[in-house]
Amino acid sequence: EDCMSAIDRMDTDVNSIENARSDDATLRAFHDLGYGKGLGPGTYDIHSPVIPKTDFIEDKIRIFLESVEIEHLVINPDCGLKTRTWPETIGT
């Protein structure tokens, strides 16, 4: 939390955040701050071999919308796709 006010002051349009492995704690910290810019919370752990079901992703988006206004929400996988093979990337 000690860095949240500095993040809020940054000149950014959207901040992408790790969220999937923090049990939405990071998302809640931005909500508690009253963050009003674009926010891209990670939906699932892209490095996991588990491919999430559609229902899981839909549930996560509903949770995100409890903390982020829809016009500020950017849906992201978590951490990027850099360690994924093409079949794994397409599968997710």
N, C-alpha and C positions, 0 to 999 in steps of 0.2 A: 504494500500500500504506500510505502514511502516514495515511490516513483510515480504514482498515479497522477499527481498534480502536474508534474513535468510532462508526462505523456499528453495530458489534456491541453497543455499550452503549445504542443507541437503543431506546425503548419502542415496538416495532412488532410486529405479528403477521406481516406479509409485506412484504418489500422487493422491488419490481419493478426489474429491472436491464436496462440495454442489454446485449445479449449477441451479437446476430446479426452485428454489424459488428466485434466485437472478437475473433472466432475463439475464443470461449469463454474468453478470458483473464480476464474479470471473474468468470465462474462459478468458474474455478479459484482465483481469489484468495479467494472466499468459502469454498470447500472447504478451502484451506490454512489459513485462519483457524480452522476448526472451527465455522463458523457453524451454529447449531442452531435457527434460527427459520424461518418460511416464506420461501421465495425464489421469485420469479417471473422466470426468465431469458427474454429475448426469443427467440422461436423463429426468426424470419426478419425480414428488413428490409421492413417494411410499405410503405416509401416506394419500393421498387423496383417497376418495372412487371412483373417476373417473378412469376408466381403459382406458388408451390412445389408440387411433386407430393406426394402423400400419403406416399410412401416417404421423401422428404426430411424431412418433419415427424416421422415415426416414428423415423428415425435420430437426429434431434436429441434427441428425448425419451429415447432409450436413452443418449445421451451425458450428458444432464442427470442421469439416475439413477445414473451413475457418481460424481457429485459431491454429489448431494442425496438425502436419504432421501425415499422416496415420500410419506410423510405430511407432508413440508414443501414439496413441489413444487407450484407453481402454474404452469400453462402459459399463456404470454402471447405475443401477437404483439409485435413490437418497436416501441416508440415511439408506439403508438396509431394511431387511424384518422382523425385530424383532417384530413389532406390528401387523403383518398380520396373519389371520387364514389361514389354508391350502387352502380352496376354493378361498380366495382372492389372495393368492400367486400364485396359479396355473393359475388363471384368468389373471393375469398381465404378 
